């Protein structure tokens, strides 16, 4: 009896199943981690497809934004034309206790033929193929062009070729047998193994538990480099191959407005482009002018030929990128038929001294065969509030309205756009003076070879030197001698030489 009771007691002893439950929980966690990772991989396959399509469509990256939420974090990639791509970080799975490690299939892209720009999917370094052994393109090929229309009066256009088939994005999944499977066209349904799924013969789980899936099978860890290069973003795939996409830079073109051209003369203007400009054109060129564009990668030249007669006008410079963005600038063109000379830092542009062109003494302004004028403005002793600058002759000349005849002011205006009668200090800079008395403060250029020259600076005579007395009659204008000496001359009956200036 005692023995029976003892046996009965032993038969009712509680069974400890905690180890079994721990193993089941561990397996469940690893399976959940693998399934989450599988989702990340398939999302990143779609993003890789977007990157390749953007590259082939000449698209540009406008921004790379790192994010932490939602987990496991990643990057947003924005483009000029393409939709945003989201590249997610690979989430690392739970670690098992023992057993051989499961492996990760690596899906990537490669060009075929090499450097052709045509990308195909790869699996573990080998071409991923469909059921007929054909390589799987990442994007569809372009349709063939239509046959040309027959010649005639006139021939009709040929029918465009049909569009190429769209590229397919593969998908990955863990089969019920623990192996990785690939669906080449991404259209497979159900849990592999099944119709359409292709086994990679790579186990996703070890026999007795193992480290979970490490990171991403598509992009390498920290594989997005958007800081090293100024002009591109580099994406490193899990197989260590790389794809580079150009960064978007605001489109622009920069050049210095040209100087004067002599009639039938030519000159070269250098330009640089910004923002992946692929083409540069010059439109609406004034009659008689020719402008030839020679563009390299980010720079080029305009070769300009002037017409035989004096002419001035504007052309439009158009820069465009592959995305269809454009930017325009104005190219100012002006030519002369009379002799001119360059005077270094002889003219004032309102803020600094700059180079300018000056008429030479060989040019006869009036019918008497000389370059003299007997009147300042041709408007008697009229005075102008805006014509009293010692430095800015262009501003003075613009303020002198009502000029006429063969007066000094009108002779310069008649030369064309941009020409003006120099101010007092500008003439001094053109003289042989040893030092400019004011802002230019340097020896004169020595190009004045005659006697006194009209300036556009008017003054009121006040005993000795001049003064800017707005209350009196501004009956005089300053004149400057070839050696830099100054004087005042009556506006209405003085006779002085004329030199006109032109600056940008």
HELIX and SHEET records of a PDB file:
HELIX    1   1 UNK A    2  UNK A   11  1                                  10    
HELIX    2   2 UNK A   18  UNK A   56  1                                  39    
HELIX    3   3 UNK A  393  UNK A  399  1                                   7    
HELIX    4   4 UNK A  408  UNK A  413  1                                   6    
HELIX    5   5 UNK A  424  UNK A  430  1                                   7    
SHEET    1   A 3 UNK A  61  UNK A  67  0                                        
SHEET    2   A 3 UNK A  74  UNK A  79 -1                                        
SHEET    3   A 3 UNK A  85  UNK A  88 -1                                        
SHEET    1   B 3 UNK A 107  UNK A 111  0                                        
SHEET    2   B 3 UNK A 119  UNK A 123 -1                                        
SHEET    3   B 3 UNK A 126  UNK A 127 -1                                        
SHEET    1   C 3 UNK A 171  UNK A 174  0                                        
SHEET    2   C 3 UNK A 179  UNK A 183 -1                                        
SHEET    3   C 3 UNK A 198  UNK A 203 -1                                        
SHEET    1   D 3 UNK A 219  UNK A 225  0                                        
SHEET    2   D 3 UNK A 232  UNK A 237 -1                                        
SHEET    3   D 3 UNK A 242  UNK A 246 -1                                        
SHEET    1   E 4 UNK A 252  UNK A 255  0                                        
SHEET    2   E 4 UNK A 266  UNK A 274 -1                                        
SHEET    3   E 4 UNK A 299  UNK A 305 -1                                        
SHEET    4   E 4 UNK A 290  UNK A 295 -1                                        
SHEET    1   F 4 UNK A 261  UNK A 262  0                                        
SHEET    2   F 4 UNK A 326  UNK A 336  1                                        
SHEET    3   F 4 UNK A 311  UNK A 321 -1                                        
SHEET    4   F 4 UNK A 277  UNK A 283 -1                                        
SHEET    1   G 4 UNK A 340  UNK A 348  0                                        
SHEET    2   G 4 UNK A 353  UNK A 359 -1                                        
SHEET    3   G 4 UNK A 500  UNK A 502 -1                                        
SHEET    4   G 4 UNK A 419  UNK A 421 -1                                        
SHEET    1   H 2 UNK A 372  UNK A 373  0                                        
SHEET    2   H 2 UNK A 496  UNK A 497 -1                                        
SHEET    1   I 4 UNK A 466  UNK A 467  0                                        
SHEET    2   I 4 UNK A 453  UNK A 461 -1                                        
SHEET    3   I 4 UNK A 476  UNK A 480 -1                                        
SHEET    4   I 4 UNK A 486  UNK A 490 -1                                        
END                                                                             
